[in-house]
Amino acid sequence: MASDASGAAAEVVDKQPHKLEKKWTFWIDNQSKPKQGAAWGNNLRKVYTFETVEEFWCLYDQVFKPSKLPANADFHLFKAGVQPKWEDPECASGGKWTVTSSRKPTLETMWLETLMALIGEQFDEADEICGVVASVRQRQDKLSLWTKNAANEAAQMSIGRKWKEIIDVTDKIIYNFHDDSKTRTSKGRYNV
C-alpha cells in the first residue's frame, strides 16, 4: 500500500512544470519590410515570456528556429525585463560576442545550444549575460551574445571562452563594446 502512495506522489511530481532559475523573453525584429524613415526598433516585438522548461520547448519547436525567419529578421532571447536594445539600462554599458555562419544548419545548432546554456545557467558569469540574438541575413548569419558590463574584461573573457566551447567554434570570436558600435568605430576589444 505504501508503494502505491509513493508511486502516485512521484507521478504528481513528474507532472509539475520544471521551473527555470530566471524568466526569459523571446523577441522578434522583422526588418525584411522596413517602413520608409522608421527608426530602428520600430519592428521589434516582445513575443512571449516563459519560466519553465516545457514552455521553452513548446515555443522553440513551434516558432523560434532561425530557419523559420525571413532574411533580415532577428530572434532575441533576453532575460525578462531586459529589452534587446543598447539603450536598455542592463545593456547600456555592455557589449557582445559575435560569431558568423554562412550555413543555416550551423546557425540553428549554435542558436539552440546557446539557448539551452542560457536557460540552464551554464555560464559561471550568468549574471553578466543579457541575452542572445540570431540574425538571419542573405549572405551570412550572425549570433551575438550580449553582456552588461563590457569593461569587466575577466568576466567577458570567461563568457567568450565558455560560449565558444558551447557552440563548438574553433575560429576566433570577437567582443565589441556597444559604445563603439554606436559610433561606427566598432573594433574588437577582446577575442578568444
Sequence and secondary structure as in RCSB ss.txt:
>XXXX:A:sequence
MASDASGAAAEVVDKQPHKLEKKWTFWIDNQSKPKQGAAWGNNLRKVYTFETVEEFWCLYDQVFKPSKLPANADF
HLFKAGVQPKWEDPECASGGKWTVTSSRKPTLETMWLETLMALIGEQFDEADEICGVVASVRQRQDKLSLWTKNA
ANEAAQMSIGRKWKEIIDVTDKIIYNFHDDSKTRTSKGRYNV
>XXXX:A:secstr
 HHHHHHHHHHHHHTS  EEEEEEEEEEEE SS  TT  TTTTEEEEEEEEEHHHHHHHHHHT  GGGS TTEEE
EEEETT  SSTTSTTTTT EEEEEEES HHHHHHHHHHHHHHHHTT  TTGGGEEEEEEEE SS EEEEEEES T
T HHHHHHHHHHHHHHHT  S  EEEEHHHHHTT    SEE 
